[in-house]
Amino acid sequence: MIEVTQMGYLVLPITVGLLLFRPVLLLPWGTALCVFHAAAVINVTVGESGFGLQPGYLGALAICVSAPFSGIADFRRHLRPVMRFLAPVYLLAGYAAVSGLVLPHVFADKLMIFPPREGIDILSMAPLGFSQSNVTQIAYICFLAVFATVLGVATRTHPDWGVRCVKVFFAVGAGVMALAFYQIAAQQLGLPYPFDFFNSNVSVAHDISAFMIFGDTGRRASGSFAEPSVLACYATGLLLATTFAVTGGRPSPRLSLLAGVVLLSFFLILSTTGFVSLAVALIVLGRRVIHSPRARRWALVALVATILATATIVVVLALQGGGISEFLATRLEEHVLAKGTSDSVVSRWASDVNSLVCLVTTAGLGVGWGSTRSSSFVTNLLANGGAVGGIAVLWLALRVSRLLVAARQATSDGEVLAALEGTKGCLIGMLIAATVGVPDATNIILWYTLAIMVGLAQATASPAGATAAPAPDGAFRSLPPPAAHTAGVVSGS
């Protein structure tokens, strides 16, 4: 059975309209859609299993379909350097396809794994075997490799739209934070909340009480995401994105205020993953605050914003008639402090240890892409993708680091620097949270961010390849020429 959801009725016509008449706007449109993790535009149900097409993936599909025909991506001039740079991604996707189809048969019934569809629970462990998860996860990673290439070429062709996409990312981030705060108001003040609109994906396990935060059951905020830990992952990326953009690019009071609101949101999410990720993120930010006067100014503005936002929450709780001490003493204890000895944490540790056992037992080959699940991105990658997957990610990280250094040396444009630093901060923050407890390599936000950053950085380091003339359906300006000492930078290194 195929069902168009409430969000589908809104998103599908707009996407089709842009695809036909203004395809260049699919770039910021897709960036905006990728935050609706718990929603679907179309649900397909077959028996007891179901699949929901996330809005972000719909945007990615539309970009891939339109790019060869609309002129938003000049494949003739820019495909080769982008593909050369993304070679580690192709290595990961290629090994994922081969390992996912072969290794589950080679090591069948010889290893115990955590089935991806069963969640992380010791009681759900089962013998290794080929399953539907192998096929779906291979399809995801291969499509994402193609999408990253297409979006990277489009951004390299028209770098101005890469900058605009980053601006859209920040604007949508403010909306996600506002939605998380509104969840509080919905529960505290009895306001309506459109749960069916934001949580319509049948293939995602939803926290159905996401907006019951300070009530008797002590639930937590999840925003437009399926569960609090995924929102915590996004919030960590948004926090580092805003602070990196402000301290490394163009100063922005609005981004500083947004960073303060994001800081406060961790106390609404109440996720162990979130607090651990926040602690690591603050260590990363500490170095910038210590060594940069601009970062110190950002820290002051963010602190003021956090205080003001905290005061707002206190007023709401006061109108409720108390509850502040209960929140601090009971909710933090229930959702964070007491989790250290909970069955959930024990199962998560067991899944990580089991993943390392699988890696060693298979002599570094892994058990095949999509075969098992663990609580950390690192152990999940190593167990499913083996040593090859780990090497591919490290290779990509090294290339990204070198490219960003070259791009920073090639321009003094504040907007471009803010966009580059913002995408870098988002990737670092989300990978920190993913390592702590959100092992989702197919998170569409990561791939949008990576592709935009690569395309924009390559266009900045080698601006001669960027489109200077207006495209048929939109105006673009070329980036400033590189500094004299970086004229020889090779963008594909």
N, C-alpha and C positions, 0 to 999 in steps of 0.2 A: 504494500500500500504506500502511495506517495502522498504526502501532506505538505502543503505550503503553510508555513507558520505565520503568526502575526508580523514578525519582523520581515519575513519573506515578502509579504504583500507590500511592504514599504521599500525594501532594499532592491528587490528584483527589477521593478520597473525603472528605478533610477539607474541601476547598473546597465541595463539594456539600452536605455536612452543615451548614457554617456558612451557606451560602446559604439553606438551607431553615429552619434552626432558630435561628441566632444571627447574623444578617447584619451586625450592628454590629461583630462581631469580624473581619469581612473587612477592615476598615481596617488594624489592626495586622498581620493575616495577610498581606495583600498587600505591606505594607512589608517584612516579613521575606523574602518570596519574591523580591523584586526583585534581590537580590544574586546569584542563581544564573544568571549571564549565559551560561555555557557549557552549561547543562542544558536539557532540554526535557521536558515532560510527555507530549507527543504528537509523533511524527514522521510526516510525510506525504511519501511518496516517489513521484514520477511520472517514470519513465524515469531519466535521470541527474541530475535536479534534485530537491531536497528542501526541505521547510519544517519547522522545529521550533518549537513553541509554547513560548516561555520561561515559566517559572513566574510571573515578575512580570507578564507580559501576561495570564496566566490570572487572577491576582488582580484585575487592572484590569478585565477582562471581567466577572468576578463582581460587582464593585462597581457597574459600570454597569448590569448586569441587575437587581440587587437594589434599587438606590437608589430608583427610582420607586414601588416597592411595599412596601418594608420600613419606611419612616419614618426611615431614617438620614440622609436629605437632604430638607429642607423647601424644595422648589422654589418654592412659592408665595411665600415670604417672601424667599428668599435667591438665587434664580436671577438676577434682574436685576442686582443689584450685582456679582455674580461675573462675569457675562458682560460687563458694562460694563468691568470692570477688565481682563479677558482679551481685549479687543478687538485688541491687537497679535498675540495668538496666532491669532485668527481671520483676521487679515490675512495672516499668514504661511501658514496652512493653505490659505486661498483662493487666494493667488497660486501656492502650490506646485501645487495641483490644476490650475489653468489653464495655468501655464507647463509643467508636466510633460506635459500632453496636447497642447499646441500647438507650443511652441518647438522640440522635437526634429525636427518636420516642417519648420518654417520654415527652420531652419539645417542641415538634413540634408546631410551630406557636405561642408559648408563649413568645419568646424572639426575638429581632432583632440582627442580626449578620452581620459581614463583610464577604461575601463569599470569600474563599481563592483564587479562580480563577479570581475574578473580580478586585483584587488589593485593595488598601486602599483608598477609596473614600466614603464620606458620602452619596453621591447620589446612591451608589451601595448597600446600606444596604438592607437586605431582611429578612423575617421571617426564623427562624431556621427550618431546615429540613434535612433529610438524603440525601446525595449526593455522587457522584463519588469520591469527595475529601476524604470522610471518608474512603473509601475502599483503595485508593492509599496510603494515609498517614499511615494507619494501616499496610499495606504491607511493606512500607519503614521502619518503626520503628522496626517491627518484624525481618525483614531481617538484619537490622543493629545490633540488639542484637545478632543474630546468628554470624554475621561476626566479631563483637568485641570479641566474645568467641573464634572463630577459630584463629584469628590473635593473640589474647592474648596467646593462647596455643602455637602457632608457635614461638612467640617471647620468651616465657618462655623456650621452648625447646631448641632454638638456640639463645641465647641473643646477640651473635656477629652480627647476621643479623638485630637485632633491632637497634644496634648502626649504622650499615651501612644504614639502612632506614632513620635514622635521618640525616646522612650526605647527603643522596640523597635529603631529604626535603630541606636542606639549599641550595644545588646546584640548585635545581629546582626553589627555591625562587629567587635566583639571575637571573635565566632565565626569570621569570615572571616580575621582575623589569626591565630587559633589554627590554622586549617586550613593557612595558608601555612607556619607553623612546623612543623606536622606533616608537611608535604611533605618538609621537610628530614630529619626523623626517619625517614620512610619510606625515603628513599634511603640515609641514612647507616647506619641500624641494621637495614635489611632488613625493615621493618614493612610490613604490607599497606596498600594505599591504594585506596580505592573510585573509581577513575578513571571507570568506566562510569556511576557514579551522578551524579557532578558534571559530566561532560563527555559528555553524550548527545545534544546538539543537532546534527542532520545539516546544518543550514544555517550553522553556525559553523565557521570554520577553527581547529582546536584545535592547541595546542602539545602534541603527544603526549608530550613528555619534560618536562613542566612540573615534575615533582618530582625531576628529576635535576639537582641544583644544584651540588654540589661534586664530582661524579664526573668521569670522564675527559672527558666531553663538555661539561662546564661549563654545564648548563642552569640555568633560573631558576624562581622561584616564580610561580604564577599564581592560586593560591587557587581560588575558585569561578568564576573568569573564564576566558575562552578563551585569553588570552595575557597575558604579563607587563605590556605597556603599558596594557592595560585595567585590570588590578589597580592599576597605578601611578596611573591616573586616579582610581579609587575611593579609594585610600589618600590622595591629596592632598586630596580632598573630606572624608574622614573626619578627617584631621589638622586642617584648618581648622574643621571642625564641632565637634570636641571642644574646641579652644582657644577658639573664639568663645563656646561655651556656658559654659565655666568663667570666662572673663574678662568676659563681658558679661551673664551670668545668675547662676546659683547655683553657688558653689564646690563641686567634687566631686573628691575624691581619686581615685575610680575612673576618671573621665574623664581626669584628669591622667596616671594610669598608662597608660591606653589610648593617649593621645597619644605617650607615650614608646615604647610597643611599635610604634606605627605608624611613628615615625621610624626605628626599627631595621629595619622591614620593607623599606624602600627598598634596603637592602644585600642583601636576599634576592631582591628582584625584579630588580635589576640591569638596569634599563631606562634608556636615555638620556632618554626622555620623562619618566620618574619623577624623575631627578636634576635635570633642568632645571626641571620643575614644582616640585620641592621647594625649589630655590633661590629661585624667585619667591615661593613660599608663605612661606618664612622671612623674606623682605623685608617681606611683608604683616604677618607676626606681629611683626617687629621694632618696628614703631611702637607696638603694644600693650604689648610688654614694657617699652619705654622709658618710657611715660607712665602705666602702671597698676601700682600695688603688687601688686594681685591677680595680674596677669599675671606679675610677677616671681616670685611664689610658685609659680605654675603652672610656670614655666620650670625652677625648682629641682626640683620633684617629677618633671617629665618627664625631666630630666637624670638623676636618680637611677634612674628606671625604665629608661632607655636603658642605663645602665651595668650594671644588674643583668641585663637581657636580653642584653646583649653578653657578659657573663661566662658566661651559660648556653650561648651559642653556642660560646664558646671551649672550654668544658668538653667539649661534644659533639665538637668538632673534635679536641681532645686525645685523647679516647677512640678516635677514628678512627686516631690515630697520626700527627699532623702535619697538614699541609694548610692551615694558616692563612696562611703566607707565599705559598703557591701561590694561594690565593683572592684575596689582596690584589694580588699582582703580575700574575697571569695572568687571572683572571676579570674584574676591573675593566678591564683592558686590552682583553680580547676583546670584552666586551659594551658598554663605554662609550667608552673613550678612542679605540680604533681605529675607531669608527664614523664619526668625522668625515670620513674619506675613503673610506668604503665605498660600494659600489654602491647600497645601500639608501638612504643619505642623499642621494646624487646623484639618485636617482629621486624621492625625496620633495620635494627642492627643485624639481625639474623639474615635478612635479605642481602645486606651489603657484604657480609662475610661469605655467604653462599655464592655471590657473584664473583668474588675473588677466588674462591675454590674452583668455580667453573672455569675461570681464566687459566689457572694453573693446571688443572686436570686436562684441559684441551690443548696444552702446550702453547698458549697464547692465541689460539685460533678463535676462541669464543664459542658460544653455543648456537650462533646464528641470529641474524637481525630479527627482532620481534619475538624471541623465544622466551625470555624471562624478564623479570622486573625487579628493581631494587629501589631504595629510597634516595639514592644520590645519583646525580648526572654522571659523575666520574665512574662509579662502579657499574652503573647501568650501561654506559658506553663500552667499558672494557669487557663486560660479560657478553654483550650482544655483538659488538663490533670487533672484539679481540684487540690485540696489540696494534693491528693495522688501523683500527678506528682511533685509538689513542694517538698514534703517530700523525694521522691525518689532521686531527684537531690541533695538535701542537704545531704542526707545519703551517696551518692556516693562521694561527695566532701570531706566529713569527712574521709571516708575510704582512698581516694587517698592521702590526706594530711598525714595521719598516716603511710601509706605505703612508701611514699617518704622519710619521716624522718628515717624510719628503713633502707631503701636502702642506704641513704647517710651515715649512721653510719657504714654500712657493707662493704664499699669499699672506696679506695682512688684512684682508677683508673680514671685518668682525662677524658678519652674518655667516660667512662660510666657515670660519673657525668655530663659531658657536654650534653650527650644525654638525661639524666633524666631532667636536668634543662631546656634544650631546649623544650622538649615536655610539661613540666609544663608551661613554658612561653607562648608557642603557645596556649594552652588551655585557660590560663588566658586572654591573649590578645583578642582572638576571642570571648570569652564569654563577655568581656567588650564591644566590638563592637556590639555583638548580643543584649546585653541589651539596648544599645543606639538606635539601629535601624535596625538590620538584624535578624529577628526572625526565623531563619531556623534551626530547630533541626535535620534535615536530611542532613546537610552539611557533605559530606563524609570525608573532611579533619579532622573535629573534631573526627570522629570515628576511623580513622587511628591513629591519635595522641593518643587518649585515650587507644586503644588496645595495641599499641607499648609500651607506658609508663607503663601500668599495667604489661604486660609480662616481660619487662626488669627489672622493680622494684622488682617484685616477685623473679625473677631469681637471682637478686643481694642480696636481703635480705635472700634468702634461696638457695645459689648456689649449694647445693648438688643435687638439682633437675634439674640443667641445663645439657645439653648434653655435655659430654667431648670428646667422640669419634667422628671421622668424620662421617658425614651422607653420604649416597650413592652418592649423587650428589653435594657435597661441603664440605669443611673443616670448622670446627668450633672449637674454643677453649673455655674452661669453664672459667667463671669469677673467680677472686681471692677469696679465702676463706674469710668468714666474720670475723670481729674483735671478740675477745673473749667475749666482753661484750654484743654482740648482737646475740650470738649463739642460744638463745631461742626465737627469733622473729617468730611469726606465720604469714606466708604470706597471709593468707586469712582474716586477721582481718580488 
